[in-house]
Amino acid sequence: MRILYTLTTCPTCMQLKLDLKKKDVEYEERQVDKNQAWLDEALAYADTVPIMIEDETVTVGFNGSMG
């Protein structure tokens, strides 16, 4: 399962979520501005969003296309 750390006001996060939806990619979204524990988790990886965790792979940011 993929975990996606996002911010509700982040346009890049919104683009990534749309891209994942188009590709039928399942993920668990964790909005860091709504939950302090999720923010703390995300900050262990990076200080910017989006952050995607899949298995042992951490991807920070989004360049406009997945896969």
N, C-alpha and C positions, 0 to 999 in steps of 0.2 A: 504494500500500500504506500502510495506517495503522500507526503505531508507537505502542504503549501502554506507558508507563512505570508500573510498579506496585511495590508493596511486599507481600511475602508475608503480612504480618499486617494489611493494610489492609482493613477491611470495606467501605469505599466502592469500592475497587478490585474487590473480589469482586462487588459489586452491578453495577458497570459491565460486567465480563466476562460475567456472566449475561445482562444486557440485550443485549449485542452478540451472544452466542451465539443467543439467541431470535430475533434479527433476521438471522441468518446473515451477520453482518459479519465479514470477514476482517481480521486484524491480526497484527502481530508483537509479542509481549509481551517486555518487557525488565524483569526484576525487579531493581530497583536495589540491593536488599540482598544480591544474589548476585554482583554484578559491578561492580567499582569504575569501570570505564570507562563503563558505563551510568549509574551514579550521577552521574558528572561531566557526561555529556551532559544528563541530566535537570535538573541544577542550573543549566544554562545557560538553561533556560526558566522554572523555578519552584522553590520550596523545599518543595513539597508534591506529593503524588500523589493521584489518577491524573493523568497528563499524556498527552493524545492529540495526535499530530502527523499531520496529513493534508494533503499537498501543502504549502502555505505557511501553513496554519491550525493554530494551537496552542490546545487547549482544556485548561484546568486545572480539576480537580474534576469532580463528577458530581451532578446534581440529582435523579436518580431515573428519568430517561427520556431516551433518545436518539431524536431525530427525531420 
